Amino acid sequence: MSGERRRNGRSLYECANARVLGGRILCRCGHTLHAKSEDGGIDAALLARGKPLVYRACRGCPDFEEMGPPLPPHERGWSKEEVEKDDSLA
């Protein structure tokens, strides 16, 4: 188990139930990831920036489906080239 996971708990990078829909990350099982959001989800921009995505709701979740080991920080988020290309379309 990685040092990051041991310190921080379960990550959405590891859960097969995490889904990106309409610019939001939501739980396929309907669990609330962030209580202060209207839909219970979080902004997908956090994923794009490679943030840890470790939430209290996931710690003891009975529906947590592990996809594999967490991604190392250098493999998270979008590359700068992809972000620049995406920004040029706006």
C-alpha positions in Angstrom: 0.0 0.0 0.0 1.4 3.4 -0.9 2.3 6.0 1.7 -0.2 8.4 0.3 -3.1 6.0 0.6 -2.1 5.0 4.1 -2.1 8.7 5.2 -5.2 9.8 3.3 -7.5 6.9 2.8 -9.4 5.8 -0.3 -9.1 7.9 -3.4 -11.6 8.4 -6.2 -8.7 7.5 -8.6 -9.1 3.9 -7.2 -12.9 3.6 -7.1 -14.7 2.0 -10.1 -17.9 3.9 -9.0 -16.5 7.4 -9.6 -18.0 8.9 -12.8 -17.4 12.2 -14.6 -20.7 13.6 -15.9 -21.2 17.1 -17.1 -18.0 18.5 -15.6 -18.8 16.9 -12.2 -17.4 13.8 -10.5 -20.3 11.8 -9.0 -20.7 8.4 -7.3 -22.4 5.8 -9.5 -24.0 4.4 -6.3 -25.5 7.8 -5.4 -23.2 8.5 -2.4 -22.6 12.2 -1.5 -18.9 13.1 -2.0 -19.3 16.7 -0.8 -22.2 17.7 1.4 -22.1 21.4 0.4 -22.7 20.7 -3.3 -26.2 20.5 -4.7 -25.7 17.2 -6.5 -23.3 15.7 -3.9 -20.5 15.7 -6.5 -17.3 17.6 -6.9 -15.9 19.7 -9.8 -14.0 17.7 -12.4 -11.4 20.5 -12.5 -9.9 18.9 -9.4 -9.3 15.8 -11.5 -7.9 17.8 -14.3 -5.4 19.4 -11.9 -4.4 16.0 -10.4 -5.6 16.7 -6.9 -5.7 13.8 -4.4 -9.5 13.2 -4.5 -9.6 11.6 -1.1 -13.0 12.2 0.6 -14.3 11.2 4.1 -17.4 9.6 2.5 -15.2 7.1 0.7 -13.3 5.9 3.8 -15.8 3.3 5.0 -18.0 3.1 1.9 -19.5 -0.4 1.5 -19.8 0.2 -2.3 -16.1 1.1 -2.8 -14.9 -1.0 -5.8 -11.1 -0.9 -6.0 -9.9 -0.6 -9.6 -6.3 -1.1 -8.7 -3.5 0.8 -6.9 -3.8 4.6 -6.8 -2.2 6.6 -9.6 1.1 8.2 -8.8 0.8 12.0 -8.6 2.8 12.5 -11.8 0.2 10.5 -13.7 -2.8 12.4 -12.5 -4.7 15.2 -14.3 -4.4 16.4 -17.9 -1.2 17.2 -19.6 -0.5 20.9 -20.1 -0.7 20.3 -23.9 -4.2 18.9 -23.6 -5.4 21.8 -21.3 -4.0 24.4 -23.7 -5.7 22.6 -26.7 -9.0 22.5 -24.8 -8.7 26.2 -23.8 -8.2 27.2 -27.4 -11.5 25.7 -28.3 -13.4 27.9 -25.9 
